Amino acid sequence: MSSRVGGVLVALLAVLVVVATAAMWVDFRHEVDRTASRIAREPALSDPPSPTASPSERAGVRSVWIGDGYTARSCDAATALGWECAVDAQQGTGFLSDGTAFDPDNRVLGGRLDDLPAQEPDVVVVDAGRNDLGVYATPAILDAIEVYLGRLRERYPDAVLVQIVPWTRADPDPDPAVAREIARLMRKYDGHALDPAGQILDGTTLADAIRALDLPVPVEKG
């Protein structure tokens, strides 16, 4: 093959490479344009929704504390638990004791049911009965507790109920039968019994005892 023919072949080959490369580039640009056009026509994807906070995380655990003069300080415990707090407490009152010796307007717990918050709280803690012990017969106190718990459950069908066994510092040897009966009543009304074993629980000690119950509501870690 002469050098002249070889040169022609090389030139033709170079032309073919240029033409093929140009064709590939045109096809590539067309594909890019088609893809961009399709994407432009498709609806844009929205950002994934943010996780929704639970009601308790949004608004806090709503708690109501019911009882006597000791219970009036229960918001200290609620604060330690990270709960919102409402209190229904009157000095000297109980399930049978009306506390009128302290205030003529005081009433037994059952007489104050209609004064409780209309919106159902998440947790209701009943801390009462100390003013009944030693004044009324134990069977009468337990009957009154059962009647009250039944009415309380009717008012708040979905709330977590807690009844603190009503010992006082003057009870060096609490009657275990009372604690057992209150525990039975709380099971009957789908609640929880807290036995302080002869101690008055308030503030951090009450918060710690509530935490130990492992209630089905969030609590702050102590």
VENRA-V159838 format. One record per backbone hydrogen bond with DSSP energy under -0.5 kcal/mol. CO is the residue of the C=O (numbers start at 1). NH is the residue of the N-H. E is the energy in kcal/mol with one decimal. If there is no record, write none. Layout:
co	nh	e
CO	NH	E
CO	NH	E
//
This chain:
co	nh	e
2	6	-2.2
3	7	-1.9
4	8	-1.8
5	9	-2.3
6	10	-2.3
7	11	-2.1
8	12	-2.6
9	13	-2.7
10	14	-2.0
11	15	-2.1
12	16	-2.6
13	17	-2.1
14	18	-2.1
15	19	-2.8
16	20	-2.7
17	21	-2.4
18	22	-2.4
19	23	-2.4
20	24	-2.4
21	25	-2.1
22	26	-2.3
23	27	-2.5
24	28	-2.5
25	29	-2.5
26	30	-2.4
27	31	-2.4
28	32	-2.3
29	33	-2.7
30	34	-2.7
31	35	-2.5
32	36	-2.6
33	37	-2.4
34	38	-2.4
35	39	-2.5
36	40	-2.1
37	41	-1.6
38	42	-1.6
54	58	-2.3
55	59	-2.8
56	60	-1.6
60	62	-0.5
61	63	-0.5
61	84	-2.9
62	122	-2.0
62	123	-2.0
63	86	-1.6
64	125	-2.9
65	88	-3.1
66	127	-3.4
67	90	-1.7
68	72	-0.9
70	73	-1.6
71	74	-2.2
73	76	-1.6
74	77	-0.7
74	78	-2.1
75	79	-2.5
76	80	-1.7
77	81	-1.6
78	82	-0.7
78	83	-2.9
79	82	-0.9
81	220	-1.9
82	61	-0.5
84	63	-1.5
86	65	-2.4
88	67	-2.5
90	93	-1.7
92	99	-0.7
94	109	-2.2
97	94	-2.3
99	102	-1.6
99	103	-1.6
103	106	-2.1
108	111	-0.6
109	112	-1.7
110	113	-1.0
112	115	-1.4
113	116	-1.5
122	160	-2.8
123	64	-2.1
124	126	-0.6
124	162	-2.5
125	66	-3.1
125	127	-0.6
126	164	-2.9
127	68	-1.0
129	132	-1.1
129	133	-1.7
132	135	-1.9
132	136	-2.3
136	134	-0.6
137	141	-2.0
138	142	-2.6
139	143	-2.3
140	144	-2.1
141	145	-2.5
142	146	-2.3
143	147	-2.3
144	148	-2.4
145	149	-2.8
146	150	-2.2
147	151	-2.0
148	152	-2.9
149	153	-2.6
150	154	-1.7
151	155	-1.9
152	156	-2.5
156	159	-0.7
159	161	-0.6
160	124	-3.0
161	192	-2.1
162	126	-3.5
162	164	-0.5
163	165	-0.5
163	194	-2.5
165	167	-2.2
168	171	-1.9
170	172	-0.9
171	174	-0.5
174	176	-0.7
175	178	-1.0
175	179	-1.2
176	180	-2.4
177	181	-2.2
178	182	-2.5
179	183	-2.3
180	184	-2.1
181	185	-2.4
182	186	-2.4
183	187	-1.8
184	188	-2.2
185	189	-1.9
186	191	-4.4
187	190	-1.4
190	161	-0.5
192	163	-2.5
193	195	-0.5
194	165	-2.7
194	196	-0.7
196	199	-0.9
199	201	-0.6
200	202	-0.5
202	205	-1.4
202	206	-0.7
203	207	-2.2
204	208	-2.7
205	209	-1.9
206	210	-2.4
207	211	-2.5
208	212	-1.9
209	213	-0.7
210	213	-1.0
210	215	-0.5
211	214	-1.8
215	217	-1.5
//
